[in-house]
């Protein structure tokens, strides 16, 4: 028997209503186990696709899935959050969610938690470590931190968009040069017991080497008087995951030969640009990344533009991939009985924007390749994707084909149903069952795949209990007319454009004689 279960929803009647909430005087926590839809935690360790149109309750269901993963397993979640839905995930809904829970037959909906009260969930959730990483620090609170990236986690594809092949190749060698020097500069900082800047030190070392050549400039810049001393002192540090010895000094010397002056200037200029934006951490020795965080939210709307968001996602994925591979390599040296690694679920909402079927740029292709690598090889390293999208035809088919857990909510048309069936490999589901998704009201979910080994399950999503950070327009405000005299409150502040009707129709002041002369 599985050790743990995730409670995702409520069992439904043939009309897709939560059956427990239609009888007697239902209260949260008083239901029987058979009234709930539970998924064995061990069956969640696969890539997952959630397909649903806007307004179907997918963010609500996704929030519920994340909560259950963090409460009932040791798994971690890394969320790339494009709509600020998880910006306030550390806040718990008010007691009213539990005390006033009810299902409306007329509206065919309601927020229905399964715990008996607010305190039971809040006590459990308070033990989950949560960090929300932002591109700014305008948001206050203990859970918010500024997002900073390691320069060497950034792929060269994000630094060479729209460059010529020659310049791109030279920029690649610049990046390889700095990558080779990082452990040496770190070692220098530790020896001198001071903090050094990777970009400053690397640029200085490159200029020295271009002047002296044959490694002499690097030795001067890095205070290397005995190459053998570095090999002896850095043996443990300078090893790849499979313990293959590398020589950073030789790698740096080789890279210098292929760095052009224009690439050198452009490369370090880009580094300074990102430093100025305060999203880079180039100080060495670098602070060790924080471990053991249960929920880590990357607040994408807080980053200034699409290019910066792509760059941040690329660097974060590279960092997590390297850490997972290192943990795997370390685990291979020990007994399987003492392997204490835990999985990380990488949640990608609006996934068609990050993993498109047809990328439109070099950086977009590089990002897609990272996700393809995760779905192809991530299982053994403990990395699993949860992709969420409205249209499966816009998502990379290779990524979708690896998603063995599927959740389908309300779909907008028969053509989308057919696309979903083909993209997710749901040919074994009868057309009548999948066609029900066209009739779904908010909150209905069809679960299929590994996490429902006995066959597809229809359910009503149980309530998300943490605060959803995103926000739509308030219908009760905009769907009614203005009362007399209120419309002026919504007029824009500041001067009115001359192109406005008011400006065109207003009488013009006669010009004074001196003004007519100037004209």
C-alpha angles and dihedrals in degrees: 000000000000116000096223142020135204115223105216105161155333128285110251139216121239087272090056097250122137100260098206091058093054097063134074115320103326119201130181111265096021096087123106121246090252090063091065134073108227129182122205108245091225089061093058093070094102135085111277135210123199112191121186141134122250113283095025094112097257094140088051092051092044090052090051092050092050092048092051093048092053096043100044104034139034090245123127128220128215110191125195096203115196097172103040089247091141099036090107098034091129089066120085123216116256124270088260090078089067101029096049099034112143140143119239112215090193094052092032092224150081142151105263120185120187101211116093096240150356095262095058093057095038093053091051095044093049089069093060112098108228132188127180110198115204137182088231135029098226088114111079130210140087094273096057121088134171113258112239126176134206108244093222093053089067115097117236088234088073092053098046104048110150095002124135116262091250094052091042091054092050091048088053090058090049089056091046090051093053091043091054092049097048096087091044093050090046089052090049091052091051093047092049092039092229139112116256132189113237095211095046093047094045093049091049092048092049092052091049093049093048088055100044104023130192092069095296092111092052092050090052094047094045096038091240109163097160121032092195090058090061092049091052097043096042101042094113096040097045099061130108120229092273092049096253109158116238132188110219095188093056090045091053093048091053093049094053091066092066101044114108122205092244092051091047092052094046095045096054091040089058090048090053090048092056090043089056089052087057095231096111129082106200098155118120137243081041119220111255111255115256113259134200097042108153098197123024117180122194103206099212097181088063090065114088103235147356094267092055091047092052091048092050093049091048093051095045093049091048090051094048092045092052091047092049092049091049091050089050092050091048091049091055090063092058138059116281090232092067097044103128100174117136129203126254119215111210107208117203115185118192083020095176087073093057103029103034124173089232114030114206100206144032092255092050090052091049090052092049090051090055091055091045089054091051094052092044099045107008098096096074090047093048098249118134130178127224107191122189124192145149096221122038091192089067093053125087105269092214091060093044092049090061094054105104096174115066134188118183122187131174113337124198105223146006090254091057089049090055092047091050092049092052098041095049097039094243096148090124091064112090116247090241093058095046090042089063087076087075089061098043119127120209114303100021115130136188111207120198139158134042096346092060102046093169093057141282118329129205115208146160110243114250115232124284104233102195122078115270107227100201121084138203129203114290104249094196087061106044101034094068126069124254118266116237111290096009099098093079090066090071096051113116117258121241132037118340116239117256087235092067120106090243092057093047094050098042116104113256120236113241113254118245118242094256090050091051090052092054090052 
